Amino acid sequence: MSEDILYKVIYLNNDEIHEIYAEEVTDDALFGFIRVKGIQFNQGETQLVVDPSLEKLKQEFNGVTASFIPVHEVIRIDVVKSMGTPKIKEVASNSKVAKFPKAFIPIRES
């Protein structure tokens, strides 16, 4: 009896923390990226209050079959039993979450 696996992926995107749920997360052949496939939203639930961050995520991933997220932007990946609400949070100025420093490659003059 196999159980469907659901992943919660938390990552940084333009100074925002995105939390999404997906059916498949793999380290793909594209070096330095993870592939997130089967992004899920609470389709079955009817809500009286509209969450703007959820609507923004739905718009961002509309028509997307797979998304490639840079490894250095990933904060955490969990295997979860049930789905929560996907959301976007602003990074607070006093937050302990920081971007990983980007590699600096000096340009050599010939």
C-alpha positions, -999 to 999 in steps of 0.1 A, spaced: 0 0 0 18 31 -12 10 65 2 12 97 -19 42 117 -9 37 155 -4 66 179 0 65 213 16 92 236 0 102 268 17 125 291 -3 135 328 -7 123 347 -38 130 384 -41 132 391 -3 100 370 3 97 336 18 75 313 -4 60 282 11 46 258 -15 34 222 -16 44 198 -44 41 161 -54 77 158 -66 110 174 -57 142 162 -74 177 174 -79 176 176 -117 202 175 -144 203 213 -143 232 219 -119 225 241 -89 187 238 -91 160 216 -77 130 207 -98 96 211 -82 67 194 -100 30 190 -93 25 222 -73 -6 219 -52 -31 245 -39 -61 239 -17 -85 233 -46 -112 215 -26 -116 241 1 -140 270 -3 -129 301 16 -149 331 24 -118 352 30 -94 355 1 -57 352 10 -37 376 -13 -5 357 -9 -22 324 -20 -38 342 -50 -3 356 -59 12 321 -58 -17 307 -79 -11 334 -105 27 329 -104 24 291 -110 -6 292 -134 2 268 -163 36 258 -148 43 221 -151 77 222 -133 97 249 -116 134 251 -111 145 267 -78 181 276 -71 195 254 -44 211 283 -26 176 299 -22 160 268 -5 155 272 32 138 238 39 121 208 23 98 186 44 78 155 36 44 162 51 13 140 58 -13 167 50 -12 199 31 -13 233 47 -19 267 31 7 278 6 18 314 14 42 342 9 57 360 39 78 392 38 113 388 53 114 410 84 144 434 87 153 417 120 149 382 106 176 356 110 169 343 75 194 356 51 204 350 15 234 328 9 262 350 -5 264 348 -42 297 337 -57 319 365 -69 340 356 -100 367 382 -106 371 393 -143 406 389 -155 420 414 -179 442 401 -207 
